[in-house]
């Protein structure tokens, strides 16, 4: 979805006094006060603001941290930002359109990011251009890196791509709809992702078809894999799905709105995810709320919070 006006957005880091994963709040007003299309946090209920960084547009890209604590994220002002741990600008890189994809970081420091201009970009650690690969549609799917350095991502041209680390083409797989889902790689090398054709796909490492599972709605949710190899993802049919590695249904959990965010599992196996019915709910714990209304987290495939340390969370607002 395109915006006609660039409204300023903020990346904030909130230092929490208590664990947000087990906090319950009495009302949405305790967390958020919405005055404009972007949102301002009322932090008195949960913690305090450590810093914030103002961009030139909405932030729908989930932040990514490197080992040094530097933060990388895209923005609808067409720019990929790199910030230091204290929130100052390290560098920025401009693309030709909105960046709603989230970055991936390679072991050699290369940063990969997709843009709505149809290019996947590879940048050097200092933010300089390394290479780019063009597709036939906007790239809102966040790239994922294989153990051999292969870069996996989808495009709105309905294809799912695999590139070599030097940017050369490896293979592609054509689906029946736009591919905005962030993929995941199983322990056996199987690649999992969803498509807006309502199907969830499993591909072999060589790009050949393994199996698919059909849901009742478009899939733009990212994929999570549990320690027992269970595959989790959401669909616009208002369900969170759990599949067995062979592609059969293990269970599904119905909510009141579409599920477009990437599920997150904690060490106890509880699954957290966002939904357009306003809350993130772990299906294994009855009525235990994550505590944030949907307003903070646009349901465009980005995950809501990313930890800097055990007591800190990054939140795009």
C-alpha positions as CSV (number, residue, x, y, z in Angstrom):
1,X,0.0,0.0,0.0
2,X,1.4,3.4,-1.0
3,X,1.1,6.6,1.0
4,X,0.7,9.9,-0.8
5,X,2.2,11.9,2.0
6,X,5.4,11.2,3.9
7,X,4.6,11.6,7.6
8,X,7.4,11.5,10.1
9,X,7.8,8.3,12.1
10,X,10.0,7.3,15.0
11,X,12.1,4.4,16.0
12,X,12.1,4.3,19.8
13,X,13.8,2.1,22.3
14,X,11.9,1.5,25.5
15,X,13.6,0.2,28.6
16,X,11.1,-1.9,30.5
17,X,10.9,-2.3,34.2
18,X,8.9,-5.5,34.0
19,X,8.7,-8.1,31.3
20,X,6.2,-7.0,28.7
21,X,5.5,-10.6,27.6
22,X,3.6,-11.3,30.8
23,X,2.1,-7.8,31.4
24,X,-1.6,-7.2,31.3
25,X,-3.0,-3.7,30.9
26,X,-6.5,-2.5,31.7
27,X,-7.0,-0.4,28.6
28,X,-5.4,0.6,25.4
29,X,-5.1,4.2,26.6
30,X,-2.5,3.1,29.2
31,X,-0.2,2.3,26.3
32,X,-1.0,4.5,23.3
33,X,-2.5,7.9,22.5
34,X,-3.1,8.2,18.8
35,X,-3.2,11.9,17.7
36,X,-1.9,11.5,14.1
37,X,-1.4,8.7,11.5
38,X,1.9,8.0,13.4
39,X,1.6,7.1,17.0
40,X,3.0,8.4,20.3
41,X,3.6,6.1,23.2
42,X,2.4,6.8,26.7
43,X,5.3,5.1,28.5
44,X,4.2,5.6,32.1
45,X,2.5,2.2,32.2
46,X,5.4,0.1,31.1
47,X,8.8,1.9,31.1
48,X,10.6,5.0,29.9
49,X,12.0,6.3,26.6
50,X,15.7,5.8,26.2
51,X,16.0,7.5,22.8
52,X,14.2,8.0,19.6
53,X,15.1,8.8,16.0
54,X,13.0,10.8,13.6
55,X,12.7,9.6,9.9
56,X,11.0,11.1,6.9
57,X,8.2,8.6,6.6
58,X,6.3,5.7,8.2
59,X,8.5,2.8,9.4
60,X,7.1,-0.6,8.4
61,X,10.4,-2.4,8.3
62,X,11.4,-4.4,11.4
63,X,14.8,-3.3,12.9
64,X,17.8,-5.7,12.7
65,X,20.7,-5.6,15.1
66,X,24.3,-6.5,14.4
67,X,26.8,-7.9,17.0
68,X,27.9,-4.4,17.9
69,X,24.4,-3.3,18.7
70,X,24.0,-1.1,15.5
71,X,20.4,-0.9,14.3
72,X,19.3,-1.3,10.6
73,X,15.8,-0.6,9.3
74,X,14.0,0.7,6.2
75,X,11.5,3.5,5.9
76,X,8.8,4.8,3.5
77,X,11.1,7.8,2.8
78,X,12.9,5.2,0.5
79,X,15.9,5.1,2.9
80,X,17.7,2.3,4.7
81,X,19.1,3.6,8.0
82,X,22.0,2.4,10.1
83,X,22.0,3.8,13.7
84,X,24.5,3.4,16.5
85,X,23.4,1.8,19.8
86,X,22.8,5.3,21.3
87,X,20.5,6.3,18.4
88,X,22.7,8.5,16.3
89,X,22.9,8.1,12.5
90,X,25.8,5.9,11.3
91,X,24.9,6.0,7.6
92,X,21.9,5.9,5.2
93,X,21.3,4.5,1.8
94,X,18.6,5.7,-0.6
95,X,16.6,3.5,-2.9
96,X,14.0,4.3,-5.5
97,X,10.8,3.6,-3.5
98,X,9.4,2.6,-0.1
99,X,11.4,0.1,2.0
100,X,8.9,-2.2,3.8
101,X,11.3,-5.2,3.7
102,X,13.4,-5.8,6.8
103,X,17.2,-6.2,6.4
104,X,19.3,-9.4,6.7
105,X,22.9,-9.3,7.8
106,X,25.6,-11.7,6.5
107,X,28.5,-13.0,8.5
108,X,30.9,-10.8,6.4
109,X,28.8,-7.7,7.4
110,X,27.0,-7.4,4.1
111,X,23.5,-5.9,4.5
112,X,20.7,-7.2,2.2
113,X,17.4,-5.2,1.8
114,X,14.5,-5.3,-0.6
115,X,12.7,-2.2,-1.9
116,X,9.4,-1.4,-3.6
117,X,11.5,-0.3,-6.6
118,X,11.8,-4.0,-7.4
119,X,15.5,-4.3,-6.4
120,X,17.2,-6.4,-3.8
121,X,20.2,-4.4,-2.6
122,X,23.5,-5.7,-1.1
123,X,25.5,-3.1,0.8
124,X,28.9,-3.1,2.4
125,X,29.2,-2.6,6.1
126,X,29.9,1.1,5.6
127,X,26.7,1.5,3.7
128,X,28.3,1.7,0.2
129,X,26.7,-0.1,-2.7
130,X,27.8,-3.6,-3.4
131,X,25.3,-5.0,-6.0
132,X,21.6,-5.2,-6.8
133,X,19.3,-7.6,-8.4
134,X,16.1,-6.6,-10.2
135,X,12.8,-8.5,-10.1
136,X,9.5,-7.8,-11.9
137,X,7.7,-6.4,-8.8
138,X,8.1,-4.6,-5.4
139,X,10.1,-6.5,-2.8
140,X,8.4,-6.4,0.6
141,X,9.5,-9.9,1.5
142,X,12.4,-9.8,4.0
143,X,15.5,-11.6,2.7
144,X,16.7,-14.7,4.6
145,X,20.2,-16.2,4.4
146,X,21.0,-19.9,4.0
147,X,24.0,-21.6,5.7
148,X,25.9,-21.4,2.4
149,X,25.1,-17.7,2.0
150,X,22.2,-18.1,-0.5
151,X,19.8,-15.2,-0.3
152,X,16.1,-16.1,-0.3
153,X,13.2,-13.6,-0.8
154,X,9.9,-13.2,-2.6
155,X,8.6,-10.5,-4.9
156,X,5.2,-9.1,-6.0
157,X,6.0,-10.5,-9.4
158,X,4.8,-13.8,-7.8
159,X,8.2,-15.4,-7.8
160,X,10.3,-16.6,-4.9
161,X,14.1,-16.2,-5.6
162,X,17.4,-17.7,-4.5
163,X,20.5,-15.7,-5.3
164,X,24.2,-16.5,-4.8
165,X,26.2,-14.3,-2.4
166,X,27.7,-12.4,-5.4
167,X,24.2,-11.4,-6.6
168,X,24.0,-13.9,-9.4
169,X,20.8,-15.9,-10.1
170,X,20.5,-19.4,-8.5
171,X,16.9,-20.3,-9.1
172,X,13.3,-19.1,-8.8
173,X,9.9,-20.6,-8.1
174,X,6.7,-19.2,-9.5
175,X,3.5,-19.1,-7.3
176,X,0.0,-18.0,-8.1
177,X,0.2,-14.7,-6.1
178,X,2.4,-12.0,-4.8
179,X,5.1,-13.3,-2.4
180,X,5.5,-10.9,0.6
181,X,6.1,-13.6,3.2
182,X,9.5,-13.8,5.0
183,X,10.7,-17.3,4.5
184,X,12.3,-19.7,7.0
185,X,14.8,-22.6,6.5
186,X,14.4,-25.9,8.1
187,X,17.2,-28.0,9.6
188,X,17.1,-30.2,6.5
189,X,17.4,-27.2,4.2
190,X,13.7,-27.0,3.2
191,X,12.6,-23.5,2.5
192,X,9.2,-22.4,3.7
193,X,7.1,-19.4,2.7
194,X,3.6,-18.2,2.0
195,X,2.0,-16.6,-1.0
196,X,-1.0,-14.4,-1.6
197,X,-2.5,-17.2,-3.7
198,X,-3.5,-18.6,-0.2
199,X,-0.9,-21.4,-0.4
200,X,2.0,-22.1,2.0
201,X,5.0,-23.7,0.2
202,X,7.8,-26.0,1.0
203,X,10.7,-26.2,-1.5
204,X,13.7,-28.4,-1.6
205,X,17.1,-26.7,-1.4
206,X,17.4,-26.9,-5.2
207,X,14.2,-24.9,-5.7
208,X,12.0,-27.9,-6.6
209,X,8.5,-28.3,-5.2
210,X,8.2,-30.4,-2.0
211,X,4.6,-29.8,-0.8
212,X,2.0,-27.0,-0.3
213,X,-0.8,-26.4,2.1
214,X,-3.9,-24.3,1.2
215,X,-5.4,-21.8,3.7
216,X,-8.5,-19.7,3.4
217,X,-6.8,-16.4,2.8
218,X,-3.7,-14.6,1.4
219,X,-0.5,-15.3,3.3
220,X,1.9,-12.4,3.9
221,X,2.9,-13.5,7.4
222,X,6.5,-14.6,8.0
223,X,7.4,-18.1,9.1
224,X,8.7,-19.5,12.4
225,X,10.0,-23.0,13.1
226,X,9.8,-24.6,16.5
227,X,12.4,-26.8,18.2
228,X,10.4,-29.8,17.2
229,X,10.3,-28.6,13.5
230,X,6.7,-27.5,13.7
231,X,6.1,-24.7,11.2
232,X,4.1,-21.6,12.3
233,X,2.6,-18.9,10.1
234,X,-0.5,-16.7,9.8
235,X,-3.1,-16.1,7.1
236,X,-5.6,-13.5,6.2
237,X,-8.3,-16.0,6.9
238,X,-7.8,-15.0,10.6
239,X,-5.9,-18.1,11.7
240,X,-2.5,-18.9,13.0
241,X,-1.4,-22.3,11.6
242,X,0.9,-25.0,12.9
243,X,2.0,-27.6,10.4
244,X,4.0,-30.7,10.7
245,X,7.2,-30.9,8.6
246,X,5.5,-33.2,6.1
247,X,2.8,-30.5,5.4
248,X,-0.1,-31.8,7.4
249,X,-2.1,-29.6,9.8
250,X,-1.1,-29.9,13.4
251,X,-3.5,-27.3,14.7
252,X,-4.8,-23.8,13.9
253,X,-5.9,-21.0,16.2
254,X,-8.6,-18.6,15.1
255,X,-8.5,-14.9,16.0
256,X,-10.7,-11.9,15.1
257,X,-8.5,-10.5,12.3
258,X,-5.9,-11.3,9.7
259,X,-2.5,-12.5,10.9
260,X,0.3,-10.8,8.9
261,X,3.1,-10.7,11.4
262,X,5.9,-13.2,11.9
263,X,5.2,-15.5,15.0
264,X,7.8,-15.4,17.8
265,X,8.4,-18.4,20.1
266,X,9.9,-18.2,23.5
267,X,12.0,-20.8,25.2
268,X,8.9,-22.4,26.8
269,X,7.3,-22.8,23.4
270,X,4.6,-20.1,23.7
271,X,3.8,-18.4,20.4
272,X,3.3,-14.7,20.2
273,X,1.9,-13.0,17.1
274,X,0.0,-9.9,16.0
275,X,-3.5,-9.8,14.5
276,X,-5.8,-7.1,13.2
277,X,-8.2,-7.8,16.0
278,X,-5.9,-5.5,18.1
279,X,-3.8,-7.8,20.3
280,X,-1.0,-10.3,20.2
281,X,-2.1,-13.5,21.9
282,X,-0.1,-16.6,22.8
283,X,-2.4,-19.5,22.0
284,X,-0.9,-21.7,24.7
285,X,-1.8,-19.3,27.5
286,X,-5.5,-18.4,27.8
287,X,-6.2,-14.6,27.7
288,X,-2.6,-13.6,28.4
289,X,-2.0,-10.4,26.3
290,X,1.2,-9.1,25.0
291,X,-0.1,-5.7,26.1
292,X,0.2,-3.6,22.9
293,X,-2.8,-2.6,20.7
294,X,-2.3,-3.1,17.0
295,X,-1.9,0.7,16.4
296,X,1.8,0.5,17.4
297,X,2.5,-2.3,14.9
298,X,1.3,-1.9,11.3
299,X,0.2,-5.3,10.2
300,X,2.4,-5.4,7.1
301,X,4.6,-8.3,7.8
302,X,7.0,-6.7,10.3
303,X,7.4,-8.1,13.8
304,X,6.5,-5.8,16.6
305,X,9.5,-5.7,18.9
306,X,13.2,-6.6,18.8
307,X,15.4,-6.9,21.9
308,X,18.6,-5.0,22.4
309,X,19.2,-6.5,25.8
310,X,16.9,-8.5,28.2
311,X,15.2,-5.3,29.3
312,X,15.1,-3.2,26.1
313,X,12.7,-3.3,23.1
314,X,12.7,-1.5,19.8
315,X,9.3,-0.2,18.7
316,X,8.5,1.6,15.4
317,X,5.8,4.2,16.0
